[in-house]
Amino acid sequence: MWDVRRCAAGELPSLAQNLRRRIVAVVKRNGGHLASNLGIVELTIALHRVFNFFRDRLVWDVSHQCYAHKLLTGRDGERFDKIRRAGGYSGYCDAKESPCDIFSAGHGGTALSSALGLAVARDRKKGDAHVMALLGDGSLSCGLTQEALQQVASRTGRLIVILNDNGYAIDGSLGSWANGLVRTKRHNVFTDFYGLAYRGKVDGHDFNELLPALEWAKGYGRPVLIHAVTRKGRGHREAEKDPIRFHSIAPAYCDLSSAKTHSYGDMLGQQLCRLAAADPSIVAVTAAMGLGTGLRPFAERFPDRFFDVSMAESHAITFAAGLARGGLRPICAIYSPFAQRAVDNWFHDVCLQNLPVILCMDRAGLSCSDGDTHHGLFDIALFSNFPNCIFAQPSSLADFCGLLGAALRVGGPFLIRYQRGAAGLPTGIPTPMEIGRARKIREGKDVSLWALGQRRLEQAQELAVLLAERHVGAEVVDARFIVPLDRELLVRSARRRLLVSLEDHVIPGGFGSHLLHELQNYPLRPDFLPIGWPFPVGFAESEKILEERCCQSTEQLLEKIFARQKKLIP
């Protein structure tokens, strides 16, 4: 059905229409990236018409727009029907799925560097496969892409760079590159500065322009860049009208009864608007994630105090450090898995100088249907051991508001991590948060459950009730802080037979590691059971499925804790 090479040229538009229907049907049912996939259908078909990706190499930037590519490389049927769900295909390129996915990717900016590496490896092995990198215009703002661009012409004689220019990353593309792409008809900077032959602008939905351009690139014999202009959401009226909203959509079957509840991102936007109205020094910084991080209300109310630096997380942190040194109070909002790019900037430019930058890390913990590139399971290990830095995780929206207030009072580096998705109604009055102070939720004489974050605290409370039915008394503590820990309460808790930590993070280097390290300073040696996520976790449509797969369900943990506690009874 999807054999591009056997289609007559006149059948290609019909093939594109059929691919769009297939993609729309599956994404509406499962959720996923819609507008970005619809916008690249003709370009994907043209690439498969001219090249053979069982032999040639195509590296996708981010790769959330690879659905047509999957269909054209034999990945149709039931597993495509279940894309981003248990038993289905990943929503991104995955080298484990197909030899046509030569490079797994879920973060932006990686395509050109990895494609250049593939090209150099091919050259050294005297191969003749074509290598190409498919970039979005938003990726041009990424420092990694710029670093690779300056190396291409001097490192390889043959590489094809395809620029998919649709004016968007997730939000609209910003910065000099985005503005320049719009304003100018030709981009001699690619030729004069980077040494790439340039062809464009090509209509990315017109096979009569795409196919000759790709044939030209195929036979040119030195590094080239094809500039294709596409429309995000092409062929879907609502997605074309609002490509930001339809970049990624929820499943049609999703229970929307929680629509009135708030996420931590929603609360961040609301609170910053309130705080900024009283304090003109407060500014907000993000990296192409204004909508996803909840900062859109702040951007609309305080446009001159909102800074979207595009796909440049490292720059966002160091830029915020400069803002702080200049007397402002910057709040950075970046997804946890993307903040990983800025570890050194946080250490060198913020922590060592003890600057008052607040980093709010959304998507800490699981990102179920996006999978391993998007799980926020490493931020504690990466960020929690730097000097001068406070690190916390709220267990409620009210606590989150209290932490924001505390962070502004502290006047130094402050990290707040929090889960994605609905977090409840904004009930309760934020109270002044005492730094490093945990909160005891339930008394218990046998086991102490130290939980970090809302999901794990709710699970700890359920475990305590179930343990009580088995005549095991379980104390429950809402830790709140990773650094500094509540030493006083921890020492009291450690007098029980068993101390359990629960966190949405991997165990090595995580919250439990901090508890265990702190206890080395005291003569107490309780039996210690850390509970966290293994890795890789994979993807599925729900947290419940991932919990059961990874032995993290409440029932599975109950048996694990009860068995461990039972062994300790004299």
Secondary structure as GFF3:
##gff-version 3
##sequence-region A 1 570
A	DSSP	three_ten_helix	9	11	.	.	.	ID=ss1
A	DSSP	alpha_helix	12	30	.	.	.	ID=ss2
A	DSSP	beta_strand	32	33	.	.	.	ID=ss3
A	DSSP	alpha_helix	35	38	.	.	.	ID=ss4
A	DSSP	alpha_helix	41	50	.	.	.	ID=ss5
A	DSSP	beta_strand	57	60	.	.	.	ID=ss6
A	DSSP	alpha_helix	67	72	.	.	.	ID=ss7
A	DSSP	alpha_helix	78	81	.	.	.	ID=ss8
A	DSSP	alpha_helix	111	124	.	.	.	ID=ss9
A	DSSP	beta_strand	131	136	.	.	.	ID=ss10
A	DSSP	three_ten_helix	137	141	.	.	.	ID=ss11
A	DSSP	alpha_helix	143	155	.	.	.	ID=ss12
A	DSSP	beta_strand	160	165	.	.	.	ID=ss13
A	DSSP	alpha_helix	176	183	.	.	.	ID=ss14
A	DSSP	alpha_helix	188	192	.	.	.	ID=ss15
A	DSSP	beta_strand	197	203	.	.	.	ID=ss16
A	DSSP	alpha_helix	207	220	.	.	.	ID=ss17
A	DSSP	beta_strand	224	229	.	.	.	ID=ss18
A	DSSP	alpha_helix	237	241	.	.	.	ID=ss19
A	DSSP	beta_strand	248	249	.	.	.	ID=ss20
A	DSSP	three_ten_helix	256	260	.	.	.	ID=ss21
A	DSSP	beta_strand	262	263	.	.	.	ID=ss22
A	DSSP	alpha_helix	264	278	.	.	.	ID=ss23
A	DSSP	beta_strand	282	286	.	.	.	ID=ss24
A	DSSP	alpha_helix	296	301	.	.	.	ID=ss25
A	DSSP	three_ten_helix	303	305	.	.	.	ID=ss26
A	DSSP	beta_strand	306	308	.	.	.	ID=ss27
A	DSSP	alpha_helix	313	325	.	.	.	ID=ss28
A	DSSP	beta_strand	329	335	.	.	.	ID=ss29
A	DSSP	alpha_helix	336	339	.	.	.	ID=ss30
A	DSSP	three_ten_helix	340	342	.	.	.	ID=ss31
A	DSSP	alpha_helix	343	345	.	.	.	ID=ss32
A	DSSP	pi_helix	346	351	.	.	.	ID=ss33
A	DSSP	beta_strand	358	362	.	.	.	ID=ss34
A	DSSP	alpha_helix	379	383	.	.	.	ID=ss35
A	DSSP	beta_strand	390	392	.	.	.	ID=ss36
A	DSSP	alpha_helix	397	410	.	.	.	ID=ss37
A	DSSP	beta_strand	414	417	.	.	.	ID=ss38
A	DSSP	beta_strand	422	424	.	.	.	ID=ss39
A	DSSP	beta_strand	439	442	.	.	.	ID=ss40
A	DSSP	beta_strand	447	451	.	.	.	ID=ss41
A	DSSP	alpha_helix	454	469	.	.	.	ID=ss42
A	DSSP	beta_strand	474	478	.	.	.	ID=ss43
A	DSSP	beta_strand	481	483	.	.	.	ID=ss44
A	DSSP	alpha_helix	487	493	.	.	.	ID=ss45
A	DSSP	beta_strand	498	506	.	.	.	ID=ss46
A	DSSP	alpha_helix	511	519	.	.	.	ID=ss47
A	DSSP	beta_strand	527	533	.	.	.	ID=ss48
A	DSSP	alpha_helix	543	549	.	.	.	ID=ss49
A	DSSP	alpha_helix	554	568	.	.	.	ID=ss50
###
